[in-house]
Amino acid sequence: MSLSSMFDRRVRGFRVVELVCLTILLVLVLGVYMAKTFAGRERAQIAEVERQIEDEKVRVRLLKAEVAYLEQPRRIEQLAQQLQLAPIKPEHETTEDALIDVARHAPAAHAPASPTAAANTDAAAAEAPESTPDDYPSPEQSSTEAPR
C-alpha cells in the first residue's frame, strides 16, 4: 500500500485520510473541553482557598487586636486591684526544673463531692508521693495574710 493510495482510497464515500483527520480533530476538541472543565474547577477551588485565607487574615488581625487590648498594663493593673492580687514573694518563685516537684506537692484544691469520689481521692493520695508540711503554707495561712 503506497502513500498515494491512502489519499485515494475511499470508505463509504469518504477518503481514509479525511476520517483519520476527523477522528484526530474530535479527540483534540474533547481534550480541550476536558482541560477547560478541569481548569474551571481548579480556578473555583483556588478562589475558595484565597477567600478562606483572607478570612483567616481578618481573624488573625482581630485576635491580635484583642490580645493587645487584653495585655494593656493599665487594664491588668485595674484587674489586679479589683481582685486584690499582690506580687509574688521571692520565696514562692521557682525554677523551670522544680515545677514538676511543685505539681507533685501541691495541696488538693477542693473537697470531694461524693463518697465514691472520696474513695478515689484516698486511693490516689496513697499512690502520690508524700509532701512535707513546710513545703507550702496551708490554705488557711495564705488566705488570712493581707495582700500588698
Buried (B, 14 or more C-beta within 10 A) or exposed (E): EEEEEEEEEEEEEEBBEEEEEEEEEEEEEEEEEEEEEEEEEEEEEEEEEEEEEEEEEEEEEEEEEEEEEEEEEEEEEEEEEEEEEEEEEEEEEEEEEEEEEEEEBEEEEEEEEEEEEEEEEEEEEEEEEEEEEEEBBEEEEEEEEEEE
